[in-house]
Amino acid sequence: MTGNAISYTLLSTSDVQKIAPVSNVTLWRWVRDGKFPAPIQVSKNNFWRSDEVGAWMDEMSSRRAAPRQKAF
């Protein structure tokens, strides 16, 4: 890495569960199904990039804010 500043932090599973309060099983199901960012494995530990989790939160917020179309 030459001169590139890191603009994110690594979040542990417990950190992620404070942001998205779901069980471990649900969190891993979301990762498997592509509904949540995949973690980075460091040694035997999993960490999520804070910028990717933030982007996921933004996407969830925009989905919630978007008006839903009625089916006719």
N, C-alpha and C positions, 0 to 999 in steps of 0.2 A: 504494500500500500504506500503510495508516494503522495504525501500531502493531502490526502482525502480525510476530512474530519468525519467521524462517525456521528450521525444525527439521530441515533436511536439507542435505546437501552434494551437489555434482555430481561424478559419477564419470566418468572418461574410459574409453574402450574398454579400455585396458590395465588400469585399475583393476578394471573388471568382469571381465576375464579372469583376474585374480588370485583373484577370488571364485568364478567359474564357469570353470574352466580348459578352455575349448573354443576351437576355431578361429574366426576371423572369419566364415567361411562358416556354421558352425553357429550362432553367435550371431545373425547376421542372419536365418537360417532360422527360428529360434525367435521372433524379433520378428515376422517375416512371418506365421507360423502362430499368433500370439497366445499362445505359450508363455512369453514373456519380455516384460517391460515395454518399451514403445517409448521411444527416446531423445528428448531435447529437442535441437533443432538451434540452436546459437549460432554465428552466422556460418557457416563451413563445417565446424564441428566438432560432433560428437555427444556428448552427455553424458546419463548416467542419473541419476535422483534416487535418492539412497541409501536413502530410506524405501521406495521402490517395489521396489528390489532386495532390501532386507531383508524385505519382505512376500513376495516371490517365494521367498526362502530359507526363510522360515517355512512357506510352503505345501508346498515340496518336503520339508521335514523332517516335517511332519505326514502327508504321503502315505506316506513311508517307514516311519513309526512305526505307521501304521494296519494292523491285521491284514488279510490278504488272504482273500477268500472263495474257497473251492474250488468249481470248477464240477463239477456232477454230471451 
